[in-house]
C-alpha cells in the first residue's frame, strides 16, 4: 500500500464527515462510487482506513475431510502413503 492511497482514503473520510454524499465525493476525487462507499464502510466498521492483514493461508480441507484422513492414517499406522 502506498502513502498516496492512504492519503486518498483519509480525504474520502474527511469529505464524508463534511456532509458530502458518495456521488459528490466520487466526482470530486475522480473515483468510482463503489470505491468511496467501500472506504467509508470500512472506516465506520473499524475506525481506521488502513488495510488489515489476513490471518494466514485458508484451509483447503473441511473439518470432516480432515477427520476422515486422520482416521484412515490411525487405522493402519504401518501402511505407507504409496500403498494406500
NORRARA-V657029 format. One record per helix or strand. SS is the DSSP state (A for helix, B for strand). FROM is the first residue (numbers start at 0). TO is the last residue. If there is no record, write none. Layout:
<<SS/FROM/TO> <SS/FROM/TO>>
This chain:
<<A/2/16> <A/21/28> <A/32/45> <A/62/74>>
